[in-house]
Amino acid sequence: VELINPVADTVANANYRGADVEWYIKADDIVLKNKGSQPAGNPQNHAPQGQQKK
């Protein structure tokens, strides 16, 4: 996957033992990148193509 315009940020909250820090990443969009020459979608589609002859 590819993140479009990713932004990493933190939120820190002080407590009696120090601080709790939470990391998060947000992005405008997530794009699935093809691996090799496989088409996007379900490459393991075993549905029959057309009608079978008897």
PyMOL Python script that loads the backbone (N, CA, C, O; Angstrom):
from pymol import cmd

cmd.read_pdbstr("""\
ATOM      1  N   VAL A   1       0.845  -1.182   0.000  1.00  0.00           N
ATOM      2  CA  VAL A   1       0.000   0.000   0.000  1.00  0.00           C
ATOM      3  C   VAL A   1       0.883   1.235   0.000  1.00  0.00           C
ATOM      4  O   VAL A   1       2.045   1.188   0.402  1.00  0.00           O
ATOM      5  N   GLU A   2       0.325   2.314  -0.446  1.00  0.00           N
ATOM      6  CA  GLU A   2       1.014   3.603  -0.446  1.00  0.00           C
ATOM      7  C   GLU A   2       0.129   4.608   0.273  1.00  0.00           C
ATOM      8  O   GLU A   2      -1.065   4.709  -0.008  1.00  0.00           O
ATOM      9  N   LEU A   3       0.723   5.355   1.206  1.00  0.00           N
ATOM     10  CA  LEU A   3      -0.005   6.399   1.921  1.00  0.00           C
ATOM     11  C   LEU A   3       0.173   7.715   1.178  1.00  0.00           C
ATOM     12  O   LEU A   3       1.295   8.092   0.838  1.00  0.00           O
ATOM     13  N   ILE A   4      -0.924   8.412   0.925  1.00  0.00           N
ATOM     14  CA  ILE A   4      -0.884   9.701   0.245  1.00  0.00           C
ATOM     15  C   ILE A   4      -0.906  10.794   1.308  1.00  0.00           C
ATOM     16  O   ILE A   4      -1.829  10.861   2.120  1.00  0.00           O
ATOM     17  N   ASN A   5       0.103  11.641   1.299  1.00  0.00           N
ATOM     18  CA  ASN A   5       0.270  12.737   2.266  1.00  0.00           C
ATOM     19  C   ASN A   5       0.195  12.248   3.716  1.00  0.00           C
ATOM     20  O   ASN A   5      -0.661  12.704   4.474  1.00  0.00           O
ATOM     21  N   PRO A   6       1.090  11.317   4.114  1.00  0.00           N
ATOM     22  CA  PRO A   6       1.048  10.826   5.492  1.00  0.00           C
ATOM     23  C   PRO A   6       1.568  11.863   6.484  1.00  0.00           C
ATOM     24  O   PRO A   6       2.469  12.643   6.173  1.00  0.00           O
ATOM     25  N   VAL A   7       0.987  11.857   7.676  1.00  0.00           N
ATOM     26  CA  VAL A   7       1.424  12.741   8.756  1.00  0.00           C
ATOM     27  C   VAL A   7       1.521  11.899  10.023  1.00  0.00           C
ATOM     28  O   VAL A   7       0.529  11.312  10.455  1.00  0.00           O
ATOM     29  N   ALA A   8       2.713  11.836  10.624  1.00  0.00           N
ATOM     30  CA  ALA A   8       2.897  11.138  11.895  1.00  0.00           C
ATOM     31  C   ALA A   8       2.855  12.184  13.000  1.00  0.00           C
ATOM     32  O   ALA A   8       3.440  13.259  12.872  1.00  0.00           O
ATOM     33  N   ASP A   9       2.160  11.861  14.086  1.00  0.00           N
ATOM     34  CA  ASP A   9       2.022  12.819  15.177  1.00  0.00           C
ATOM     35  C   ASP A   9       1.926  12.066  16.493  1.00  0.00           C
ATOM     36  O   ASP A   9       1.771  10.845  16.508  1.00  0.00           O
ATOM     37  N   THR A  10       2.020  12.791  17.586  1.00  0.00           N
ATOM     38  CA  THR A  10       1.925  12.196  18.915  1.00  0.00           C
ATOM     39  C   THR A  10       0.942  12.976  19.768  1.00  0.00           C
ATOM     40  O   THR A  10       0.674  14.154  19.531  1.00  0.00           O
ATOM     41  N   VAL A  11       0.413  12.281  20.768  1.00  0.00           N
ATOM     42  CA  VAL A  11      -0.403  12.915  21.794  1.00  0.00           C
ATOM     43  C   VAL A  11       0.196  12.485  23.122  1.00  0.00           C
ATOM     44  O   VAL A  11       0.305  11.288  23.387  1.00  0.00           O
ATOM     45  N   ALA A  12       0.583  13.433  23.957  1.00  0.00           N
ATOM     46  CA  ALA A  12       1.200  13.116  25.245  1.00  0.00           C
ATOM     47  C   ALA A  12       0.308  13.614  26.374  1.00  0.00           C
ATOM     48  O   ALA A  12      -0.225  14.722  26.328  1.00  0.00           O
ATOM     49  N   ASN A  13       0.158  12.767  27.389  1.00  0.00           N
ATOM     50  CA  ASN A  13      -0.614  13.121  28.576  1.00  0.00           C
ATOM     51  C   ASN A  13       0.244  12.873  29.809  1.00  0.00           C
ATOM     52  O   ASN A  13       0.778  11.779  29.992  1.00  0.00           O
ATOM     53  N   ALA A  14       0.373  13.886  30.648  1.00  0.00           N
ATOM     54  CA  ALA A  14       1.155  13.740  31.880  1.00  0.00           C
ATOM     55  C   ALA A  14       0.345  12.968  32.913  1.00  0.00           C
ATOM     56  O   ALA A  14      -0.864  13.155  33.047  1.00  0.00           O
ATOM     57  N   ASN A  15       1.042  12.092  33.642  1.00  0.00           N
ATOM     58  CA  ASN A  15       0.411  11.391  34.757  1.00  0.00           C
ATOM     59  C   ASN A  15       1.399  11.330  35.921  1.00  0.00           C
ATOM     60  O   ASN A  15       2.484  11.905  35.837  1.00  0.00           O
ATOM     61  N   TYR A  16       1.046  10.654  36.983  1.00  0.00           N
ATOM     62  CA  TYR A  16       1.899  10.660  38.175  1.00  0.00           C
ATOM     63  C   TYR A  16       3.187   9.854  37.983  1.00  0.00           C
ATOM     64  O   TYR A  16       4.116  10.003  38.776  1.00  0.00           O
ATOM     65  N   ARG A  17       3.269   9.011  36.961  1.00  0.00           N
ATOM     66  CA  ARG A  17       4.489   8.237  36.705  1.00  0.00           C
ATOM     67  C   ARG A  17       5.326   8.838  35.582  1.00  0.00           C
ATOM     68  O   ARG A  17       6.368   8.279  35.240  1.00  0.00           O
ATOM     69  N   GLY A  18       4.920   9.926  35.013  1.00  0.00           N
ATOM     70  CA  GLY A  18       5.649  10.536  33.908  1.00  0.00           C
ATOM     71  C   GLY A  18       4.684  11.009  32.844  1.00  0.00           C
ATOM     72  O   GLY A  18       3.930  11.959  33.052  1.00  0.00           O
ATOM     73  N   ALA A  19       4.709  10.342  31.701  1.00  0.00           N
ATOM     74  CA  ALA A  19       3.804  10.724  30.617  1.00  0.00           C
ATOM     75  C   ALA A  19       3.445   9.501  29.780  1.00  0.00           C
ATOM     76  O   ALA A  19       4.245   8.579  29.622  1.00  0.00           O
ATOM     77  N   ASP A  20       2.244   9.514  29.257  1.00  0.00           N
ATOM     78  CA  ASP A  20       1.809   8.511  28.284  1.00  0.00           C
ATOM     79  C   ASP A  20       1.855   9.171  26.913  1.00  0.00           C
ATOM     80  O   ASP A  20       1.317  10.262  26.721  1.00  0.00           O
ATOM     81  N   VAL A  21       2.494   8.510  25.972  1.00  0.00           N
ATOM     82  CA  VAL A  21       2.605   9.053  24.621  1.00  0.00           C
ATOM     83  C   VAL A  21       1.957   8.071  23.653  1.00  0.00           C
ATOM     84  O   VAL A  21       2.265   6.879  23.666  1.00  0.00           O
ATOM     85  N   GLU A  22       1.070   8.572  22.825  1.00  0.00           N
ATOM     86  CA  GLU A  22       0.418   7.764  21.795  1.00  0.00           C
ATOM     87  C   GLU A  22       0.834   8.288  20.429  1.00  0.00           C
ATOM     88  O   GLU A  22       0.747   9.486  20.159  1.00  0.00           O
ATOM     89  N   TRP A  23       1.282   7.386  19.580  1.00  0.00           N
ATOM     90  CA  TRP A  23       1.671   7.731  18.220  1.00  0.00           C
ATOM     91  C   TRP A  23       0.532   7.397  17.273  1.00  0.00           C
ATOM     92  O   TRP A  23      -0.174   6.409  17.474  1.00  0.00           O
ATOM     93  N   TYR A  24       0.350   8.198  16.260  1.00  0.00           N
ATOM     94  CA  TYR A  24      -0.622   7.865  15.224  1.00  0.00           C
ATOM     95  C   TYR A  24      -0.162   8.410  13.884  1.00  0.00           C
ATOM     96  O   TYR A  24       0.600   9.374  13.807  1.00  0.00           O
ATOM     97  N   ILE A  25      -0.642   7.771  12.839  1.00  0.00           N
ATOM     98  CA  ILE A  25      -0.350   8.193  11.463  1.00  0.00           C
ATOM     99  C   ILE A  25      -1.677   8.395  10.755  1.00  0.00           C
ATOM    100  O   ILE A  25      -2.550   7.528  10.796  1.00  0.00           O
ATOM    101  N   LYS A  26      -1.826   9.534  10.112  1.00  0.00           N
ATOM    102  CA  LYS A  26      -3.019   9.762   9.302  1.00  0.00           C
ATOM    103  C   LYS A  26      -2.568  10.112   7.887  1.00  0.00           C
ATOM    104  O   LYS A  26      -1.459  10.600   7.674  1.00  0.00           O
ATOM    105  N   ALA A  27      -3.451   9.851   6.930  1.00  0.00           N
ATOM    106  CA  ALA A  27      -3.130  10.116   5.535  1.00  0.00           C
ATOM    107  C   ALA A  27      -4.397  10.543   4.807  1.00  0.00           C
ATOM    108  O   ALA A  27      -5.509  10.233   5.236  1.00  0.00           O
ATOM    109  N   ASP A  28      -4.214  11.259   3.699  1.00  0.00           N
ATOM    110  CA  ASP A  28      -5.357  11.674   2.883  1.00  0.00           C
ATOM    111  C   ASP A  28      -6.010  10.478   2.198  1.00  0.00           C
ATOM    112  O   ASP A  28      -7.224  10.456   1.993  1.00  0.00           O
ATOM    113  N   ASP A  29      -5.189   9.476   1.842  1.00  0.00           N
ATOM    114  CA  ASP A  29      -5.727   8.316   1.139  1.00  0.00           C
ATOM    115  C   ASP A  29      -4.753   7.157   1.273  1.00  0.00           C
ATOM    116  O   ASP A  29      -3.574   7.355   1.563  1.00  0.00           O
ATOM    117  N   ILE A  30      -5.258   5.938   1.059  1.00  0.00           N
ATOM    118  CA  ILE A  30      -4.442   4.734   1.029  1.00  0.00           C
ATOM    119  C   ILE A  30      -4.671   4.091  -0.331  1.00  0.00           C
ATOM    120  O   ILE A  30      -5.811   3.839  -0.721  1.00  0.00           O
ATOM    121  N   VAL A  31      -3.579   3.826  -1.056  1.00  0.00           N
ATOM    122  CA  VAL A  31      -3.675   3.272  -2.398  1.00  0.00           C
ATOM    123  C   VAL A  31      -3.017   1.900  -2.404  1.00  0.00           C
ATOM    124  O   VAL A  31      -1.880   1.750  -1.956  1.00  0.00           O
ATOM    125  N   LEU A  32      -3.739   0.889  -2.917  1.00  0.00           N
ATOM    126  CA  LEU A  32      -3.191  -0.449  -3.061  1.00  0.00           C
ATOM    127  C   LEU A  32      -2.298  -0.478  -4.288  1.00  0.00           C
ATOM    128  O   LEU A  32      -2.726  -0.136  -5.390  1.00  0.00           O
ATOM    129  N   LYS A  33      -1.044  -0.893  -4.087  1.00  0.00           N
ATOM    130  CA  LYS A  33      -0.114  -0.989  -5.207  1.00  0.00           C
ATOM    131  C   LYS A  33      -0.047  -2.436  -5.653  1.00  0.00           C
ATOM    132  O   LYS A  33      -0.003  -3.345  -4.824  1.00  0.00           O
ATOM    133  N   ASN A  34      -0.040  -2.656  -6.971  1.00  0.00           N
ATOM    134  CA  ASN A  34       0.033  -4.012  -7.525  1.00  0.00           C
ATOM    135  C   ASN A  34       1.425  -4.582  -7.329  1.00  0.00           C
ATOM    136  O   ASN A  34       2.427  -3.876  -7.444  1.00  0.00           O
ATOM    137  N   LYS A  35       1.469  -5.879  -7.030  1.00  0.00           N
ATOM    138  CA  LYS A  35       2.743  -6.579  -6.902  1.00  0.00           C
ATOM    139  C   LYS A  35       2.975  -7.327  -8.208  1.00  0.00           C
ATOM    140  O   LYS A  35       2.196  -8.215  -8.557  1.00  0.00           O
ATOM    141  N   GLY A  36       4.018  -6.986  -8.921  1.00  0.00           N
ATOM    142  CA  GLY A  36       4.286  -7.616 -10.205  1.00  0.00           C
ATOM    143  C   GLY A  36       3.283  -7.166 -11.242  1.00  0.00           C
ATOM    144  O   GLY A  36       2.957  -5.983 -11.339  1.00  0.00           O
ATOM    145  N   SER A  37       2.789  -8.137 -12.029  1.00  0.00           N
ATOM    146  CA  SER A  37       1.837  -7.786 -13.084  1.00  0.00           C
ATOM    147  C   SER A  37       0.433  -8.272 -12.770  1.00  0.00           C
ATOM    148  O   SER A  37      -0.410  -8.325 -13.666  1.00  0.00           O
ATOM    149  N   GLN A  38       0.158  -8.632 -11.509  1.00  0.00           N
ATOM    150  CA  GLN A  38      -1.184  -9.079 -11.157  1.00  0.00           C
ATOM    151  C   GLN A  38      -2.145  -7.901 -11.192  1.00  0.00           C
ATOM    152  O   GLN A  38      -1.807  -6.815 -10.723  1.00  0.00           O
ATOM    153  N   PRO A  39      -3.329  -8.098 -11.737  1.00  0.00           N
ATOM    154  CA  PRO A  39      -4.316  -7.009 -11.728  1.00  0.00           C
ATOM    155  C   PRO A  39      -4.857  -6.782 -10.330  1.00  0.00           C
ATOM    156  O   PRO A  39      -4.850  -7.694  -9.503  1.00  0.00           O
ATOM    157  N   ALA A  40      -5.315  -5.597 -10.066  1.00  0.00           N
ATOM    158  CA  ALA A  40      -5.917  -5.294  -8.770  1.00  0.00           C
ATOM    159  C   ALA A  40      -7.219  -6.069  -8.637  1.00  0.00           C
ATOM    160  O   ALA A  40      -7.837  -6.436  -9.636  1.00  0.00           O
ATOM    161  N   GLY A  41      -7.620  -6.308  -7.429  1.00  0.00           N
ATOM    162  CA  GLY A  41      -8.849  -7.062  -7.192  1.00  0.00           C
ATOM    163  C   GLY A  41      -8.519  -8.426  -6.640  1.00  0.00           C
ATOM    164  O   GLY A  41      -7.507  -8.596  -5.960  1.00  0.00           O
ATOM    165  N   ASN A  42      -9.363  -9.401  -6.922  1.00  0.00           N
ATOM    166  CA  ASN A  42      -9.187 -10.751  -6.405  1.00  0.00           C
ATOM    167  C   ASN A  42      -8.542 -11.626  -7.475  1.00  0.00           C
ATOM    168  O   ASN A  42      -9.234 -12.063  -8.395  1.00  0.00           O
ATOM    169  N   PRO A  43      -7.231 -11.897  -7.385  1.00  0.00           N
ATOM    170  CA  PRO A  43      -6.577 -12.693  -8.416  1.00  0.00           C
ATOM    171  C   PRO A  43      -6.932 -14.176  -8.336  1.00  0.00           C
ATOM    172  O   PRO A  43      -6.604 -14.923  -9.257  1.00  0.00           O
ATOM    173  N   GLN A  44      -7.591 -14.628  -7.266  1.00  0.00           N
ATOM    174  CA  GLN A  44      -7.933 -16.034  -7.097  1.00  0.00           C
ATOM    175  C   GLN A  44      -9.418 -16.267  -7.356  1.00  0.00           C
ATOM    176  O   GLN A  44     -10.053 -17.055  -6.655  1.00  0.00           O
ATOM    177  N   ASN A  45      -9.967 -15.595  -8.346  1.00  0.00           N
ATOM    178  CA  ASN A  45     -11.375 -15.740  -8.687  1.00  0.00           C
ATOM    179  C   ASN A  45     -11.551 -17.025  -9.483  1.00  0.00           C
ATOM    180  O   ASN A  45     -11.120 -17.106 -10.633  1.00  0.00           O
ATOM    181  N   HIS A  46     -12.189 -18.042  -8.874  1.00  0.00           N
ATOM    182  CA  HIS A  46     -12.364 -19.333  -9.518  1.00  0.00           C
ATOM    183  C   HIS A  46     -13.755 -19.489 -10.108  1.00  0.00           C
ATOM    184  O   HIS A  46     -14.167 -20.616 -10.383  1.00  0.00           O
ATOM    185  N   ALA A  47     -14.484 -18.424 -10.310  1.00  0.00           N
ATOM    186  CA  ALA A  47     -15.824 -18.494 -10.895  1.00  0.00           C
ATOM    187  C   ALA A  47     -15.693 -18.933 -12.346  1.00  0.00           C
ATOM    188  O   ALA A  47     -14.805 -18.461 -13.055  1.00  0.00           O
ATOM    189  N   PRO A  48     -16.565 -19.829 -12.798  1.00  0.00           N
ATOM    190  CA  PRO A  48     -16.487 -20.279 -14.202  1.00  0.00           C
ATOM    191  C   PRO A  48     -16.779 -19.134 -15.162  1.00  0.00           C
ATOM    192  O   PRO A  48     -17.631 -18.283 -14.905  1.00  0.00           O
ATOM    193  N   GLN A  49     -16.058 -19.135 -16.259  1.00  0.00           N
ATOM    194  CA  GLN A  49     -16.235 -18.109 -17.279  1.00  0.00           C
ATOM    195  C   GLN A  49     -17.101 -18.689 -18.396  1.00  0.00           C
ATOM    196  O   GLN A  49     -16.685 -19.625 -19.078  1.00  0.00           O
ATOM    197  N   GLY A  50     -18.279 -18.151 -18.585  1.00  0.00           N
ATOM    198  CA  GLY A  50     -19.173 -18.642 -19.630  1.00  0.00           C
ATOM    199  C   GLY A  50     -19.902 -19.899 -19.182  1.00  0.00           C
ATOM    200  O   GLY A  50     -19.877 -20.260 -18.006  1.00  0.00           O
ATOM    201  N   GLN A  51     -20.556 -20.564 -20.138  1.00  0.00           N
ATOM    202  CA  GLN A  51     -21.316 -21.773 -19.825  1.00  0.00           C
ATOM    203  C   GLN A  51     -20.506 -23.008 -20.183  1.00  0.00           C
ATOM    204  O   GLN A  51     -19.754 -23.008 -21.158  1.00  0.00           O
ATOM    205  N   GLN A  52     -20.662 -24.056 -19.392  1.00  0.00           N
ATOM    206  CA  GLN A  52     -19.969 -25.304 -19.663  1.00  0.00           C
ATOM    207  C   GLN A  52     -20.810 -26.162 -20.599  1.00  0.00           C
ATOM    208  O   GLN A  52     -22.036 -26.195 -20.487  1.00  0.00           O
ATOM    209  N   LYS A  53     -20.139 -26.864 -21.534  1.00  0.00           N
ATOM    210  CA  LYS A  53     -20.838 -27.758 -22.456  1.00  0.00           C
ATOM    211  C   LYS A  53     -21.002 -29.116 -21.796  1.00  0.00           C
ATOM    212  O   LYS A  53     -20.144 -29.550 -21.027  1.00  0.00           O
ATOM    213  N   LYS A  54     -22.133 -29.798 -22.107  1.00  0.00           N
ATOM    214  CA  LYS A  54     -22.379 -31.142 -21.562  1.00  0.00           C
ATOM    215  C   LYS A  54     -22.216 -32.184 -22.627  1.00  0.00           C
ATOM    216  O   LYS A  54     -22.383 -33.374 -22.358  1.00  0.00           O
TER     217      LYS A  54
END
""", "prot")
cmd.dss("prot")
cmd.show_as("cartoon", "prot")
cmd.util.cbc("prot")
cmd.orient("prot")
